[in-house]
Amino acid sequence: MAGYSEYMPFMAMVLVQASYAGMNIISKLAIESDMDPLVLVAYRQVFATAVIAPFAYLMEWKTRPKITLPILFQTFLCSLTGATANQVFYFLGLKTSTATIACALQNTLPAMTFILAVIFRQESAKLKSKAGLSKAMGTIVCVSGAMLLSFYHGHIIGLGDSKIHWTYAQRMGEASSSTKSSSFIGPLFVILSTLGWAFWFIIQARVGESFPAPYTSTTLMCLMASFECGIIAVIADHKAASWSLKDPVRLVASLFAGIMGSALAFFLSSWSIQRKGPLYVSVFSPLLLIIVAIASWALLDEKLYVGTAVGSVLIVAGLYLVLWGKNKETKDEKPTKATGMTKTTDEAKAYEKSDLELQQVHPKSIRDVIG
């Protein structure tokens, strides 16, 4: 039984990435069936709130700190950046791009977080150290891959035809294989989404210090985002028919995004971080890209271009350079008895809060309440 439990974090993270992949594919189908992506985002927040709220009450109602106005304001900023801006831009990008490109560009998150952390002086570049140089080089490689993927497509890579014939998906997938998928507007939206996500990490690092109740803060963030996204969706498209969930694909996409892509992913990722740490969770990110690329080819007849493939490889390579640098930095800065290094309690807490690039999921955060 002990041996089996050792594989639980691995299986949990595979399930998380599979959930994200399923969410991307189903959401793409719903959007191609004329579901407004803004409406889908609003429903996702509503369902995520409904699922997470009971856990927040049961697990933290006795222990959570008092909810003050400053906490509410910080949570509001988190909802604007990490939920509303992130997901609105992401699903708009998914509409005018492909699921593979959208997932590939998400891997630029650690690089963007590193850039913002340096700008806001929450981290220093430390280019003279191996760790700092690795993070800087990884950031450059990530950005280069994102630029290549966004602006260059090249020839189609011949992968043959899929043997899977899902009539509905093939009919909906025709639009994703059209010329609009090659537009740079889609990748630009996804990059803006990732930038909003990175801003959220900067804000969330402070929220976690003043309000250490992850389930409650996540519930509040989702609740606020439900109203924000709902207002945006109503302004953009106020027809009642746009909010209809009679179409099974729309209903499944909304439920799947809220329950599997947000609530379940949060619980499993938080549990895995407690067992293995944030770096362990981060290295699974490229698995999402692989699953989505295969599923998109098999189910949606999505074409793979040279620029998309090379750009994705560069982004993943840059991701691992950033993670390697952060891992080395963490090991170098950890207090060790062997060297006699010690840190005060406040310094140790500050150090734990500053691991921004590794917080793709953090016990005090929720990754795909944010895309």
C-alpha positions in Angstrom: 0.0 0.0 0.0 2.9 2.3 0.8 4.4 1.7 -2.7 1.0 2.5 -4.3 0.7 5.8 -2.4 4.1 7.0 -3.8 2.5 7.0 -7.3 -0.6 9.0 -6.1 0.9 12.5 -6.8 2.0 11.3 -10.3 -1.5 10.0 -11.1 -3.1 13.1 -9.6 -1.1 15.4 -11.8 -1.7 13.3 -14.9 -5.5 13.5 -14.1 -5.2 17.3 -13.7 -3.5 17.7 -17.1 -6.0 15.4 -18.7 -8.8 17.5 -17.2 -7.3 20.7 -18.6 -6.9 19.0 -22.0 -10.5 17.8 -22.0 -11.6 21.3 -21.0 -9.7 22.9 -23.9 -11.1 20.4 -26.5 -14.7 20.6 -25.2 -14.6 24.4 -24.8 -13.2 24.7 -28.4 -16.2 22.5 -29.6 -18.7 24.7 -27.7 -17.2 27.9 -29.1 -17.2 26.5 -32.6 -20.9 25.6 -32.1 -21.5 29.4 -31.7 -21.4 29.6 -27.9 -20.1 33.0 -26.9 -16.7 32.5 -25.2 -17.6 35.3 -22.7 -20.7 33.4 -21.7 -18.7 30.2 -21.3 -16.3 32.0 -19.0 -19.1 33.4 -16.9 -20.7 29.9 -16.5 -17.3 28.5 -15.6 -16.9 30.9 -12.7 -20.5 30.2 -11.5 -20.0 26.4 -11.4 -16.6 26.7 -9.9 -18.0 28.9 -7.1 -20.8 26.4 -6.4 -18.4 23.5 -6.1 -15.6 25.1 -4.1 -17.8 27.1 -1.6 -19.0 24.1 0.4 -15.4 22.9 0.9 -14.4 26.4 2.0 -17.2 26.4 4.6 -16.5 22.9 5.9 -12.7 23.2 6.1 -12.0 26.8 7.0 -15.0 28.4 8.7 -13.5 27.9 12.2 -9.9 28.8 11.3 -10.0 31.5 8.6 -9.1 35.0 9.6 -11.6 37.8 9.6 -12.5 39.1 6.1 -11.7 42.8 6.1 -12.2 45.5 3.5 -8.4 45.4 2.5 -8.7 41.6 2.1 -11.8 42.1 -0.1 -10.1 44.7 -2.2 -7.0 42.5 -2.7 -9.3 39.6 -3.6 -11.1 41.8 -6.1 -7.8 42.6 -7.8 -7.1 38.9 -7.9 -10.4 38.2 -9.5 -9.8 40.9 -12.1 -6.4 39.7 -13.1 -6.3 36.0 -12.4 -9.9 35.1 -13.3 -11.6 37.7 -15.4 -8.8 39.1 -17.6 -7.0 35.7 -17.7 -10.0 33.6 -18.8 -11.7 36.2 -21.0 -8.6 36.7 -23.1 -7.8 33.0 -23.0 -11.2 31.9 -24.4 -11.2 34.7 -26.9 -7.8 33.4 -28.0 -9.2 29.9 -28.2 -12.0 31.1 -30.4 -9.6 32.6 -33.0 -6.8 30.1 -32.7 -6.3 26.4 -32.0 -6.3 24.5 -28.7 -2.7 23.4 -29.4 -1.4 26.9 -29.8 -3.3 28.2 -26.8 -1.9 25.4 -24.6 1.6 25.9 -25.9 1.6 29.7 -25.1 0.4 28.9 -21.5 3.8 27.5 -20.8 5.3 31.0 -21.0 3.8 31.7 -17.6 6.9 31.2 -15.5 8.9 33.4 -17.8 6.3 36.2 -17.7 6.0 35.9 -13.9 9.8 36.1 -13.6 9.8 39.3 -15.7 7.1 40.9 -13.6 8.7 39.8 -10.4 11.9 41.5 -11.4 10.1 44.7 -12.5 8.2 44.9 -9.2 11.4 44.1 -7.3 10.0 40.9 -5.7 13.0 39.1 -7.3 16.4 40.0 -8.6 17.8 38.8 -11.9 21.1 37.7 -10.5 22.6 37.2 -13.9 26.1 36.4 -12.5 24.7 33.2 -10.9 23.9 30.0 -12.8 20.4 30.0 -11.5 19.7 33.6 -12.5 21.4 33.1 -15.9 19.3 30.0 -16.5 16.1 31.9 -15.7 17.0 34.8 -17.9 17.9 32.5 -20.8 14.8 30.4 -20.3 12.7 33.6 -20.5 14.3 34.7 -23.7 13.8 31.2 -25.2 10.2 31.2 -24.1 9.5 34.6 -25.6 11.3 33.6 -28.8 9.1 30.4 -29.1 6.0 32.4 -28.5 6.9 34.9 -31.2 7.7 32.2 -33.7 4.5 30.3 -32.9 2.4 33.5 -33.2 3.8 34.9 -36.4 5.1 32.0 -38.4 3.4 28.9 -39.5 5.3 27.4 -42.5 4.4 24.1 -44.1 1.9 21.6 -42.7 3.5 18.6 -41.0 2.1 15.5 -42.6 0.8 13.3 -39.8 -1.7 11.4 -41.9 -5.4 11.2 -41.3 -7.0 10.2 -38.0 -8.8 6.9 -38.0 -11.3 8.4 -35.5 -14.4 9.7 -37.1 -16.5 11.8 -34.7 -19.0 13.5 -37.0 -19.9 16.3 -34.6 -16.3 17.2 -33.8 -15.3 17.0 -37.4 -18.1 19.3 -38.4 -17.3 21.8 -35.7 -13.6 21.4 -36.3 -13.8 22.7 -39.8 -13.8 26.2 -38.5 -10.7 25.7 -36.4 -8.8 24.5 -39.5 -9.9 27.6 -41.4 -7.8 30.7 -42.1 -8.9 32.4 -38.9 -6.9 29.9 -36.9 -3.7 31.1 -38.5 -4.3 34.7 -37.4 -1.9 36.3 -34.9 -5.0 37.7 -33.0 -5.6 34.4 -31.3 -2.1 34.0 -30.0 -2.0 37.7 -28.9 -5.2 37.1 -26.8 -3.6 34.0 -25.2 -0.4 36.0 -24.4 -2.5 38.7 -22.8 -4.3 36.0 -20.8 -0.9 34.7 -19.5 0.2 38.2 -18.7 -2.9 38.7 -16.6 -2.2 35.4 -14.9 1.3 36.5 -14.1 0.0 39.7 -12.6 -2.3 37.6 -10.4 0.7 35.7 -9.0 2.3 39.0 -7.9 -0.9 40.1 -6.1 -1.7 36.6 -4.8 1.7 36.4 -3.1 0.6 39.2 -0.8 -2.9 38.0 -0.3 -1.6 34.6 0.9 0.4 36.4 3.6 -2.5 38.4 5.0 -5.3 35.9 4.5 -4.0 32.3 4.7 -7.4 30.6 3.8 -7.0 29.3 0.3 -10.4 27.7 -0.1 -12.2 30.8 1.1 -10.1 33.2 -0.9 -10.6 31.1 -4.0 -14.4 31.0 -3.4 -14.5 34.8 -3.0 -12.4 35.3 -6.1 -14.6 33.0 -8.2 -17.8 34.7 -6.9 -16.5 38.2 -7.8 -15.3 36.9 -11.2 -18.8 35.4 -11.8 -20.3 38.9 -11.6 -17.5 40.5 -13.5 -17.6 38.0 -16.3 -21.4 38.0 -16.3 -21.5 41.8 -16.7 -19.0 41.7 -19.6 -20.8 38.9 -21.3 -24.2 40.6 -21.0 -22.8 43.9 -22.4 -21.1 42.0 -25.3 -24.2 39.9 -26.1 -27.4 40.5 -24.2 -29.6 38.0 -26.2 -31.2 35.4 -23.9 -30.5 32.7 -26.5 -26.8 33.2 -26.0 -27.1 32.0 -22.4 -29.1 28.8 -23.3 -27.5 25.5 -22.2 -30.0 23.3 -24.1 -27.2 22.3 -26.4 -25.5 19.3 -24.7 -22.0 20.5 -25.8 -22.6 23.9 -24.2 -23.8 22.4 -20.9 -21.0 19.8 -20.8 -18.3 22.5 -21.6 -19.6 24.8 -18.9 -19.8 22.1 -16.2 -16.5 20.5 -17.2 -14.7 23.8 -17.1 -16.0 24.7 -13.7 -15.9 21.4 -12.0 -12.9 19.6 -13.6 -10.9 22.5 -14.9 -11.2 24.6 -11.8 -12.4 22.8 -8.6 -10.9 19.3 -9.1 -7.7 20.7 -10.5 -7.3 23.0 -7.5 -7.8 20.2 -5.0 -5.5 17.7 -6.7 -2.8 20.3 -7.4 -2.8 21.6 -3.9 -2.5 18.1 -2.5 0.3 17.2 -4.8 2.2 20.4 -3.9 1.9 19.5 -0.2 3.4 16.1 -1.0 6.0 16.9 -3.6 6.4 20.7 -3.8 5.6 23.3 -6.5 8.4 22.3 -8.9 7.0 18.8 -9.2 3.6 20.2 -10.3 5.2 22.6 -12.7 7.1 20.0 -14.7 3.8 18.4 -15.8 2.7 21.4 -17.7 4.0 20.3 -21.1 2.0 17.1 -20.8 -1.1 19.2 -21.4 0.3 20.4 -24.7 1.1 16.8 -25.8 -2.4 15.5 -24.9 -4.2 18.5 -26.6 -2.1 18.2 -29.7 -2.9 14.5 -30.1 -6.6 15.0 -29.3 -6.9 17.9 -31.6 -5.4 16.0 -34.5 -7.5 12.9 -33.7 -10.8 14.5 -33.0 -10.8 17.9 -34.7 -8.6 17.1 -37.7 -6.4 20.0 -36.6 -3.4 20.6 -38.8 0.1 20.9 -37.3 2.4 23.5 -38.8 6.2 23.7 -38.7 6.1 27.0 -36.9 3.7 25.7 -34.2 5.8 22.6 -33.6 9.2 24.5 -33.4 7.7 27.3 -31.3 6.1 24.8 -28.9 9.5 23.0 -28.5 11.2 26.3 -27.8 8.6 27.3 -25.2 8.9 24.0 -23.4 12.7 24.2 -23.4 12.5 27.7 -22.0 10.0 26.6 -19.4 12.4 23.9 -18.1 15.4 26.3 -18.1 13.4 28.7 -15.9 12.3 25.8 -13.6 15.8 24.4 -13.4 17.1 27.9 -12.5 14.4 28.3 -9.9 15.1 24.8 -8.4 18.8 25.6 -8.2 18.1 28.9 -6.6 15.8 27.3 -4.1 18.5 24.7 -3.1 21.2 27.4 -2.9 19.1 29.7 -0.7 17.6 27.1 1.7 19.1 27.1 5.1 21.3 24.1 5.8 22.6 22.9 9.1 25.8 21.8 7.4 26.8 25.4 6.6 25.3 26.8 9.8 23.1 29.1 7.9 19.8 30.1 9.6 16.9 32.3 8.8 14.5 34.1 11.1 10.9 33.0 11.0 9.9 36.2 9.0 12.7 35.6 6.5 11.7 32.0 6.0 8.1 33.0 5.4 9.1 35.7 3.0 11.3 33.2 1.1 8.4 30.7 0.8 6.1 33.4 -0.6 8.7 34.6 -3.2 8.8 31.4 -5.2 6.7 33.0 -7.9 7.8 31.1 -11.0 7.1 27.8 -9.3 3.6 28.8 -8.2 1.9 27.6 -11.3 -0.3 26.1 -8.7 0.0 27.0 -5.0 -1.9 25.9 -2.0 -3.1 29.5 -1.7 -4.1 29.7 -5.4 -6.1 28.0 -8.0 -4.6 27.5 -11.4 -7.6 27.1 -13.6 -9.9 29.3 -11.9 -7.4 31.0 -14.2 -7.2 29.4 -17.6 
